């Protein structure tokens, strides 16, 4: 590993509150600061051609979680029909 990359990693890690320098993107948000990561940035992260950092917290974004959270369907409330006379 290049010395400059190792120094950058150590600097990011020391500045992070929880000590995480590399975080995933989950539900379109940074795993460190929860800021929204635009779709184009997510595509660049998936390509893995260069190191991408979060614009807000500076952490390295390692991967994009492909699973989408599926919300459970809530049953519809039954309404009473009023009898009109």
Secondary structure, DSSP 8 states (H G I E B T S, - for coil): --HHHHHHHHHHHHHSSSS--EEEEETTEETTT--B--HHHHHHHHHTSS--B-TTT--EEEEE---------------------
